[in-house]
Amino acid sequence: MSLKKLAIENKAAVLRTLLIFTLILLAAALRLAPHPWNFTPVGAIAIFAGATVRDRRLAFLFPLLIMFATDAILGFNTLTPLVYASFLLSVLIGRHVVRYVVGARLSASNVGAGLQPGQRAKRDSDHQPESVTNAKRYAVPHVATATFLGALQFFLITNFGVWAFLNSYPRTAAGLAACYVAGIPFFWNTLAGDALYATLLFGAFALAERLAPQLRQSEVSSV
């Protein structure tokens, strides 16, 4: 790889990272606005960070810092550690359900990187639009799956915390069941919020890549 190509790819990676962090910051700011119970961008931010941030440490650390900063304004509570654990699990879901599955599909478009420039240009012009379109179609159900799994695990973890650490329900099997039943309306709010904000985050990111092709990563990284 030439130094010029490396510099271009490094610049693209920096621009992508800045765009991702900007979208996360904008979404996090909406958490401070009035909203229905559990209808927040928190789950979508975690999934989006896991799916798009290439560096494993930043994928977990940056959104976690954003969560901490907004919680410093909104306030902490007994269930905060469980909420953070659930948040990190959503990052992991985004990283594996969206990033690596879709990344494997996208990597197919990079096959033939060793071709001569003329052959590569012909290959790209013949196949890349179809490959990118197919990859995007393939990505949608995985983003939806990750969104549902993120909302579901948040519902299971936090309602278990309500039953275990708050004195709202008897600490019996019947009490746990009653806690989960009472939490179902909040689950739908969580799922609706995650779905809306995931659509906005991934949609805005895809639109930015379409309008600015230099933002597209040239290869799928395993970090």
N, C-alpha and C positions, 0 to 999 in steps of 0.2 A: 504494500500500500504506500502511495507517495505521500510526502509530507503535506502537499496541497490538499489531497483528498482527505487526509486525516484531520486537517484544520477545518475543512468544510463540515465534516461529520461531527467534530467536537462543537462547532458553533451551532449546528442543528440540535445537538443534544442539550446544550445550554438553553436555547430558545424554547425547546419542548418543555424542559423542566420549569422554566419561568412561567410558561403558559399554564402548566398543570397547577403550580402553586398559586397562581393568581386566581384560577377558577376555584380552587379549594378555599382561598381566603374570602372570595365573594360569597360562596355558598355558606361558609361559617358565619359570616356577618348576618345572614338571614336567620340564623338560630337565635339571635338576640331580638328579632322582631316578634311581636305578638303572634301566636299560632295555636291551633288546637292541640290538645294533649298528644304527644308522641309524633306529631306531624312536623318533623324536623329534617334537615339535610344530613344529620350525623351518619346514618347508615350508608347513604349514597356516597358521602365523602370518603368513608373507609374503603368501600368497594372500588371507587374510582382511583384512589391512591394506590391500592394494591394492584390494580390492573394496568396503570399507566406509568408509575414511577419505576425506573429501571433499577435504581440502587435499592437493595433490600432494606438497608438501615433507614434510609430516608423515607421509604414507603411506610414504615411504621412510625418513625420518630416525628416527622413534620405534622401529620394530621393529629397525632397525640398531643403535641404542643399546642396546636390550635384548639383542641378540645379543652385542654387545661386552661388556656387563656380565657375562653368563653365561660368556663365554669367558675373562674375566679370572679367573674361579673355576676353570673346567675346564682352562684352558691353551690357548695358541696353538700352531700347528704350521706346517709349510712350506706346506700346502695352504689355510691360512686365507684368503688373498686370493681364491682361486678359490671357496671356499665362500661368501664374502661376495658375490662377483659373481653366483653362482648364486642367492643369497638375493634380491638386488635384481631379478634377472630374474623370479623368482617373484612379487615384488610387481607387476611390470609385467604379468605374465600375469593375475594377479587383477584388476588395474585394467582390462584390456581384454577379457579373455574373460568375466569375470563382471560387473564394474561397468557397463560401457558397453552391453553387449548386453542385460542384464537391465534396465538403466536406460532404454533405449530403449523396452522393452516397458511398463515402469511409467509412462513419460511419457504413454502413451496415456490413462491414467486421469485425467490433468490437463487433457485437452482440454475446453474449455467453461468455463475458469476465468472468462470474462467474463460468464457467465450471471447473472441476477438471483438473490438468495439463495434464494428459493422454488424456482426452477427448478433451481439447483445442488443443493439438498437432495434434490429428487425424483430428479435424475440420479444422485446419489451412492447413494441408497437402492436405486435400481433396478439399478445397474451395478457399484458399487464392489466388493461381495463377490466377484462373478464375476471382475472384473478382477484383484483381488489374488490370488485362488486360482489363476487362469491364470498370473499372473506368477510365483508361487511354483513351480508345476509346471514352468514354463519355465526357472526358475533352477536347478533340481536338476541337469539334465544339463550345464549350463555350469559349475557348481561341480565336478562330477565330471570334466569335460574339463580344467579348469584344474588340478585335483589331479593328474591323470595327466601332463599336460604339465610341471608343476613337478617331479614325481618323475623324469621322463624326462630333462629337461635337467640336473638335478642329477647323475644317473647318468653322463651323457655328459661333463659338464664335469669332475667330480671324478675319474673314472677316467682321463680323458685326463691330468689333473694327476699322478696316481699314476705313469702311464707316463712322462711327460715329466720330472718333477722328482725322483722317487724312483728308487732303483737296484733296483727290484723286478723289472723286466722289461727284456729287450733293447729298445733303441730302434730297432725294426724294425716293419714292418707285422704280422709274425707275433706280435711281442711285444705290440703294441697290441691285437690281436685276443684274445690270451690274457688280457690285463688286463681287457678287457670281459667275457669269458666268466667269469672268476673273480669279477667284481663282480656277476653276475646275482642271486645270493642276497641281496646287500645292497640291490639295487634293489627286490626284493619287500618287504623290511623298510621301505625308505623309502616305498614306495607305501602299504603298510598303515598306517604311522604317519601319513602325510599324510591318508589317507582318514578314519582314526579322529578325529584332532584337527580336521580340517575339519568333519566332522559335528558334533562337540561345539561348536566355535566358532560356526558358522553357525546351528546348531540353538538354542544358548543365546541368540544375538542375535535370532533370529526369535521365540523364546518371550517374550523381554523386550519386544519390540515389540507382541506380541499382548496381553500383560498390561498394558502401559503405552502406550496409543495415542499419548500425547504425544511418545514417542520417534521416531515415524515422521516422516521428512522429507516436507515438503509438495510438494517439487518435486525433480527430478533436476538436479543441478548438473554443469557441465562442467569444474569445476576439479579 
